[in-house]
C-alpha cells in the first residue's frame, strides 16, 4: 500500500460543477467514492477538494479500504479536436467572446461546460 503522500501525488480526476440548489460549487473525485465537498467559489471548492481527498485517503488507509488508482483514460485524449461550423455561428461566437473580453476558445469551453453541467443536474 502507498503512503498518503504517494496517493496525494497521483493525478486523480477532479470534477467541479455549479450547485444549482445551494449555490457555489460541488467538487468530487469520481475515482474515490464519496469524496465530495463544496465551496462558494471555484477556488474554494478546489482547495476544499484537496482537503477532502487527503481526509478520504487517510480514512481509507486507516480502515484498510482498497484505494483505486487513477484511470489512464486521460492519456488517450489530447484536449484538442477540430470542429467545422457554419460561418454565421463562427462569427456569432467570435463576437460574443469579444464582448465578454475573452478568447473564442475560452468562450466555447465555457459554453460546453455550462451545457454539460446543466445536463448532469436534470
N, CA, C and O of each residue as an XYZ file, in Angstrom:
488
protein
N       0.852     -1.193      0.000
C       0.000      0.000      0.000
C       0.891      1.248      0.000
O       1.933      1.280      0.654
N       0.470      2.255     -0.731
C       1.213      3.509     -0.825
C       1.008      4.358      0.435
O       0.088      4.120      1.217
N       1.871      5.336      0.609
C       1.699      6.294      1.707
C       0.689      7.350      1.284
O       0.353      7.465      0.105
N       0.212      8.113      2.246
C      -0.740      9.197      1.944
C      -0.143     10.169      0.943
O      -0.837     10.621      0.032
N       1.130     10.497      1.098
C       1.768     11.458      0.186
C       1.875     10.896     -1.234
O       1.735     11.638     -2.206
N       2.121      9.594     -1.356
C       2.183      8.976     -2.686
C       0.812      9.033     -3.363
O       0.712      9.340     -4.551
N      -0.243      8.735     -2.599
C      -1.596      8.832     -3.163
C      -1.955     10.273     -3.516
O      -2.596     10.514     -4.539
N      -1.555     11.228     -2.691
C      -1.874     12.642     -2.947
C      -1.228     13.121     -4.249
O      -1.776     13.998     -4.918
N      -0.084     12.564     -4.616
C       0.598     12.983     -5.845
C       0.006     12.352     -7.107
O       0.296     12.804     -8.215
N      -0.813     11.320     -6.953
C      -1.398     10.677     -8.135
C      -2.424     11.608     -8.780
O      -3.102     12.360     -8.079
N      -2.545     11.565    -10.112
C      -3.427     12.506    -10.829
C      -4.894     12.077    -10.862
O      -5.428     11.763    -11.926
N      -5.539     12.065     -9.700
C      -6.966     11.763     -9.661
C      -7.731     12.888    -10.359
O      -7.388     14.063    -10.230
N      -8.760     12.509    -11.092
C      -9.573     13.486    -11.828
C     -10.510     14.197    -10.859
O     -11.234     13.558    -10.095
N     -10.487     15.524    -10.899
C     -11.350     16.347    -10.064
C     -12.452     16.942    -10.929
O     -12.172     17.544    -11.966
N     -13.700     16.779    -10.511
C     -14.847     17.385    -11.195
C     -15.418     18.480    -10.297
O     -15.687     18.248     -9.119
N     -15.600     19.669    -10.860
C     -16.224     20.769    -10.128
C     -17.378     21.280    -10.983
O     -17.188     21.632    -12.148
N     -18.568     21.318    -10.402
C     -19.754     21.776    -11.131
C     -20.526     22.772    -10.272
O     -20.470     22.713     -9.044
N     -21.251     23.693    -10.923
C     -22.086     24.619    -10.157
C     -23.159     23.845     -9.389
O     -23.700     22.859     -9.890
N     -23.459     24.293     -8.184
C     -24.525     23.687     -7.387
C     -25.787     24.526     -7.569
O     -25.911     25.591     -6.964
N     -26.730     24.056     -8.398
C     -27.911     24.864     -8.709
C     -28.879     25.018     -7.537
O     -29.736     25.902     -7.558
N     -28.755     24.175     -6.524
C     -29.698     24.213     -5.410
C     -29.202     25.060     -4.247
O     -29.970     25.832     -3.674
N     -27.941     24.926     -3.896
C     -27.382     25.632     -2.750
C     -26.531     26.832     -3.143
O     -26.187     27.651     -2.291
N     -26.184     26.947     -4.440
C     -25.255     27.984     -4.877
C     -23.835     27.497     -4.679
O     -23.617     26.453     -4.064
N     -22.888     28.222     -5.181
C     -21.500     27.802     -5.067
C     -21.205     26.651     -6.007
O     -21.801     26.538     -7.078
N     -20.273     25.792     -5.592
C     -19.812     24.698     -6.439
C     -19.655     23.419     -5.636
O     -19.313     23.445     -4.454
N     -19.910     22.302     -6.297
C     -19.675     20.983     -5.708
C     -18.463     20.378     -6.397
O     -18.290     20.528     -7.607
N     -17.626     19.696     -5.629
C     -16.415     19.086     -6.171
C     -16.347     17.636     -5.718
O     -16.730     17.293     -4.600
N     -15.838     16.775     -6.639
C     -15.697     15.366     -6.274
C     -14.590     14.722     -7.090
O     -14.239     15.181     -8.177
N     -14.054     13.654     -6.540
C     -13.090     12.810     -7.236
C     -13.832     11.519     -7.588
O     -14.051     10.685     -6.709
N     -14.222     11.335     -8.850
C     -15.026     10.164     -9.220
C     -14.370      8.823     -8.881
O     -15.070      7.843     -8.623
N     -13.054      8.769     -8.879
C     -12.360      7.506     -8.600
C     -12.259      7.205     -7.103
O     -11.813      6.128     -6.709
N     -12.678      8.166     -6.271
C     -12.668      7.981     -4.816
C     -14.113      8.111     -4.327
O     -14.536      9.211     -3.970
N     -14.872      7.027     -4.301
C     -16.306      7.066     -3.989
C     -16.615      7.781     -2.674
O     -16.066      7.447     -1.624
N     -17.502      8.767     -2.753
C     -17.904      9.509     -1.567
C     -17.001     10.666     -1.212
O     -17.258     11.364     -0.231
N     -15.956     10.891     -1.977
C     -15.049     12.021     -1.724
C     -15.637     13.256     -2.403
O     -15.355     13.540     -3.567
N     -16.461     13.982     -1.647
C     -17.238     15.105     -2.173
C     -17.114     16.281     -1.220
O     -17.028     16.096     -0.006
N     -17.105     17.492     -1.768
C     -17.084     18.696     -0.937
C     -17.733     19.827     -1.717
O     -18.179     19.631     -2.847
N     -17.787     21.002     -1.122
C     -18.378     22.181     -1.769
C     -17.516     23.405     -1.477
O     -16.598     23.361     -0.658
N     -17.834     24.493     -2.165
C     -17.169     25.771     -1.932
C     -17.990     26.881     -2.551
O     -18.711     26.662     -3.524
N     -17.881     28.065     -1.992
C     -18.614     29.217     -2.528
C     -18.066     29.654     -3.885
O     -18.817     30.133     -4.734
N     -16.755     29.491     -4.090
C     -16.107     29.864     -5.353
C     -15.404     28.638     -5.922
O     -15.244     27.628     -5.236
N     -14.986     28.736     -7.182
C     -14.218     27.649     -7.780
C     -12.937     27.388     -6.986
O     -12.582     26.238     -6.727
N     -12.256     28.459     -6.606
C     -11.006     28.330     -5.874
C     -11.222     27.643     -4.531
O     -10.437     26.782     -4.134
N     -12.285     28.026     -3.838
C     -12.594     27.435     -2.538
C     -12.963     25.963     -2.701
O     -12.545     25.125     -1.903
N     -13.744     25.646     -3.734
C     -14.118     24.251     -3.983
C     -12.877     23.405     -4.279
O     -12.770     22.277     -3.800
N     -11.938     23.947     -5.067
C     -10.710     23.211     -5.393
C      -9.859     22.994     -4.139
O      -9.332     21.901     -3.931
N      -9.723     24.021     -3.312
C      -8.940     23.895     -2.071
C      -9.606     22.893     -1.122
O      -8.932     22.056     -0.521
N     -10.935     22.988     -0.993
C     -11.656     22.056     -0.132
C     -11.547     20.624     -0.665
O     -11.520     19.666      0.108
N     -11.485     20.489     -1.996
C     -11.367     19.160     -2.595
C     -10.044     18.506     -2.197
O     -10.006     17.305     -1.928
N      -8.974     19.276     -2.159
C      -7.686     18.722     -1.718
C      -7.755     18.248     -0.275
O      -7.237     17.182      0.060
N      -8.400     19.045      0.584
C      -8.559     18.643      1.985
C      -9.408     17.377      2.092
O      -9.093     16.469      2.862
N     -10.493     17.328      1.307
C     -11.379     16.162      1.338
C     -10.659     14.924      0.817
O     -10.839     13.826      1.343
N      -9.840     15.105     -0.223
C      -9.078     13.986     -0.782
C      -8.123     13.416      0.270
O      -8.042     12.201      0.448
N      -7.407     14.295      0.959
C      -6.475     13.840      1.997
C      -7.227     13.101      3.102
O      -6.803     12.025      3.523
N      -8.336     13.665      3.573
C      -9.110     13.025      4.648
C      -9.660     11.676      4.192
O      -9.641     10.707      4.952
N     -10.155     11.611      2.945
C     -10.697     10.369      2.403
C      -9.600      9.303      2.352
O      -9.806      8.165      2.775
N      -8.433      9.687      1.830
C      -7.319      8.744      1.703
C      -6.830      8.283      3.082
O      -6.555      7.099      3.278
N      -6.723      9.204      4.025
C      -6.286      8.843      5.382
C      -7.236      7.826      6.002
O      -6.801      6.840      6.597
N      -8.539      8.074      5.858
C      -9.529      7.154      6.421
C      -9.464      5.794      5.728
O      -9.556      4.759      6.389
N      -9.308      5.785      4.410
C      -9.236      4.526      3.670
C      -8.002      3.720      4.075
O      -8.083      2.505      4.257
N      -6.872      4.391      4.214
C      -5.642      3.702      4.631
C      -5.808      3.139      6.045
O      -5.458      1.990      6.315
N      -6.345      3.964      6.931
C      -6.534      3.536      8.326
C      -7.467      2.330      8.424
O      -7.242      1.424      9.226
N      -8.524      2.327      7.596
C      -9.511      1.243      7.648
C      -9.171      0.072      6.725
O      -9.914     -0.907      6.667
N      -8.047      0.169      6.004
C      -7.651     -0.907      5.105
C      -8.535     -1.056      3.887
O      -8.650     -2.146      3.328
N      -9.167      0.046      3.467
C     -10.057      0.026      2.298
C      -9.223      0.127      1.027
O      -8.247      0.875      0.964
N      -9.623     -0.632      0.025
C      -8.933     -0.606     -1.273
C      -9.042      0.800     -1.871
O     -10.121      1.393     -1.886
N      -7.933      1.320     -2.357
C      -7.902      2.642     -2.992
C      -7.534      2.450     -4.460
O      -6.420      2.041     -4.788
N      -8.481      2.749     -5.325
C      -8.227      2.632     -6.761
C      -7.262      3.729     -7.196
O      -7.304      4.849     -6.687
N      -6.398      3.391     -8.137
C      -5.506      4.402     -8.693
C      -6.199      5.070     -9.860
O      -7.134      4.507    -10.429
N      -5.754      6.272    -10.228
C      -6.408      6.999    -11.320
C      -6.420      6.187    -12.611
O      -5.490      5.438    -12.911
N      -7.505      6.361    -13.361
C      -7.610      5.720    -14.670
C      -6.623      6.356    -15.629
O      -6.342      7.551    -15.536
N      -6.099      5.569    -16.544
C      -5.185      6.095    -17.553
C      -5.917      6.604    -18.782
O      -5.274      6.961    -19.768
N      -7.253      6.647    -18.751
C      -8.025      7.104    -19.907
C      -7.639      8.518    -20.323
O      -7.732      8.867    -21.500
N      -7.209      9.329    -19.366
C      -6.897     10.724    -19.670
C      -5.756     10.840    -20.681
O      -5.678     11.832    -21.406
N      -4.872      9.844    -20.741
C      -3.763      9.887    -21.681
C      -4.211      9.658    -23.116
O      -3.457      9.934    -24.048
N      -5.426      9.157    -23.307
C      -5.931      8.877    -24.651
C      -6.480     10.136    -25.330
O      -6.802     10.108    -26.518
N      -6.587     11.228    -24.590
C      -7.180     12.449    -25.130
C      -6.184     13.595    -25.051
O      -5.548     13.807    -24.018
N      -6.054     14.327    -26.141
C      -5.092     15.427    -26.185
C      -5.681     16.733    -25.668
O      -4.939     17.652    -25.321
N      -7.018     16.826    -25.613
C      -7.655     18.080    -25.225
C      -7.937     18.970    -26.423
O      -8.369     20.113    -26.271
N      -7.693     18.446    -27.605
C      -7.943     19.205    -28.830
C      -8.769     18.367    -29.793
O      -8.624     17.147    -29.858
N      -9.644     19.043    -30.546
C     -10.328     18.400    -31.654
C     -10.751     19.480    -32.637
O     -10.927     20.639    -32.261
N     -10.910     19.100    -33.882
C     -11.326     20.057    -34.905
C     -12.824     19.955    -35.076
O     -13.409     18.876    -34.981
N     -13.428     21.092    -35.327
C     -14.872     21.155    -35.469
C     -15.213     22.125    -36.587
O     -14.804     23.286    -36.552
N     -15.947     21.664    -37.559
C     -16.415     22.523    -38.653
C     -17.785     23.062    -38.268
O     -18.686     22.297    -37.922
N     -17.939     24.378    -38.328
C     -19.218     25.001    -38.006
C     -19.568     26.003    -39.094
O     -18.685     26.454    -39.823
N     -20.833     26.355    -39.215
C     -21.228     27.362    -40.206
C     -20.542     28.703    -39.918
O     -20.287     29.051    -38.765
N     -20.253     29.435    -40.977
C     -19.591     30.736    -40.836
C     -20.381     31.673    -39.937
O     -19.802     32.431    -39.160
N     -21.704     31.621    -40.044
C     -22.540     32.515    -39.236
C     -22.379     32.203    -37.739
O     -22.348     33.119    -36.917
N     -22.279     30.928    -37.386
C     -22.068     30.545    -35.987
C     -20.674     30.962    -35.525
O     -20.501     31.436    -34.402
N     -19.687     30.784    -36.392
C     -18.315     31.188    -36.080
C     -18.281     32.689    -35.770
O     -17.678     33.113    -34.784
N     -18.925     33.478    -36.612
C     -18.968     34.923    -36.422
C     -19.667     35.269    -35.105
O     -19.184     36.103    -34.339
N     -20.795     34.629    -34.853
C     -21.562     34.897    -33.636
C     -20.745     34.565    -32.378
O     -20.732     35.337    -31.420
N     -20.073     33.420    -32.391
C     -19.244     33.037    -31.244
C     -18.088     34.009    -31.046
O     -17.783     34.395    -29.918
N     -17.451     34.400    -32.133
C     -16.324     35.343    -32.055
C     -16.789     36.688    -31.496
O     -16.102     37.288    -30.669
N     -17.949     37.161    -31.942
C     -18.475     38.444    -31.457
C     -18.841     38.357    -29.973
O     -18.547     39.270    -29.202
N     -19.483     37.256    -29.581
C     -19.857     37.089    -28.172
C     -18.617     37.026    -27.278
O     -18.592     37.619    -26.199
N     -17.591     36.305    -27.733
C     -16.349     36.203    -26.960
C     -15.694     37.569    -26.816
O     -15.218     37.927    -25.739
N     -15.673     38.320    -27.891
C     -15.076     39.662    -27.850
C     -15.823     40.544    -26.861
O     -15.213     41.289    -26.094
N     -17.144     40.454    -26.884
C     -17.962     41.246    -25.959
C     -17.671     40.871    -24.501
O     -17.708     41.730    -23.620
N     -17.381     39.586    -24.246
C     -17.051     39.124    -22.895
C     -15.605     39.423    -22.525
O     -15.231     39.330    -21.356
N     -14.784     39.785    -23.519
C     -13.383     40.101    -23.254
C     -12.504     38.870    -23.071
O     -11.484     38.921    -22.384
N     -12.910     37.757    -23.695
C     -12.132     36.524    -23.601
C     -11.924     35.964    -25.003
O     -12.560     36.401    -25.962
N     -11.023     34.988    -25.105
C     -10.786     34.380    -26.416
C     -11.991     33.532    -26.810
O     -12.785     33.125    -25.962
N     -12.113     33.277    -28.098
C     -13.209     32.431    -28.562
C     -13.050     31.018    -27.996
O     -14.043     30.365    -27.674
N     -11.822     30.551    -27.874
C     -11.572     29.231    -27.303
C     -12.108     29.163    -25.864
O     -12.802     28.211    -25.506
N     -11.788     30.164    -25.048
C     -12.279     30.198    -23.667
C     -13.803     30.269    -23.634
O     -14.443     29.623    -22.804
N     -14.380     31.058    -24.540
C     -15.829     31.211    -24.581
C     -16.503     29.883    -24.940
O     -17.511     29.515    -24.337
N     -15.954     29.173    -25.910
C     -16.522     27.887    -26.316
C     -16.395     26.859    -25.198
O     -17.312     26.065    -24.984
N     -15.274     26.860    -24.482
C     -15.105     25.944    -23.351
C     -16.150     26.250    -22.278
O     -16.742     25.343    -21.693
N     -16.364     27.544    -22.031
C     -17.383     27.957    -21.062
C     -18.765     27.431    -21.474
O     -19.484     26.860    -20.654
N     -19.130     27.626    -22.748
C     -20.444     27.185    -23.222
C     -20.592     25.669    -23.120
O     -21.629     25.172    -22.679
N     -19.561     24.939    -23.524
C     -19.612     23.478    -23.438
C     -19.727     23.017    -21.989
O     -20.482     22.093    -21.687
N     -18.980     23.658    -21.093
C     -19.019     23.291    -19.678
C     -20.392     23.552    -19.073
O     -20.904     22.727    -18.316
N     -20.984     24.682    -19.398
C     -22.301     25.016    -18.865
C     -23.345     24.040    -19.373
O     -24.227     23.630    -18.619
N     -23.259     23.663    -20.633
C     -24.213     22.697    -21.192
C     -24.051     21.350    -20.511
O     -25.041     20.705    -20.164
N     -22.820     20.922    -20.318
C     -22.560     19.631    -19.677
C     -23.060     19.640    -18.233
O     -23.660     18.668    -17.774
N     -22.812     20.733    -17.525
C     -23.238     20.842    -16.129
C     -24.760     20.831    -16.033
O     -25.310     20.211    -15.123
N     -25.447     21.499    -16.945
C     -26.901     21.537    -16.893
C     -27.499     20.167    -17.198
O     -28.566     19.841    -16.678
N     -26.851     19.369    -18.015
C     -27.337     18.016    -18.306
C     -27.205     17.120    -17.096
O     -28.037     16.238    -16.888
N     -26.167     17.330    -16.285
C     -25.936     16.477    -15.105
C     -26.932     16.770    -13.999
O     -27.158     15.916    -13.142
N     -27.533     17.952    -13.991
C     -28.458     18.314    -12.912
C     -29.887     17.937    -13.237
O     -30.769     18.087    -12.391
N     -30.134     17.458    -14.426
C     -31.511     17.073    -14.801
C     -31.699     15.590    -14.753
O     -32.790     15.096    -15.037
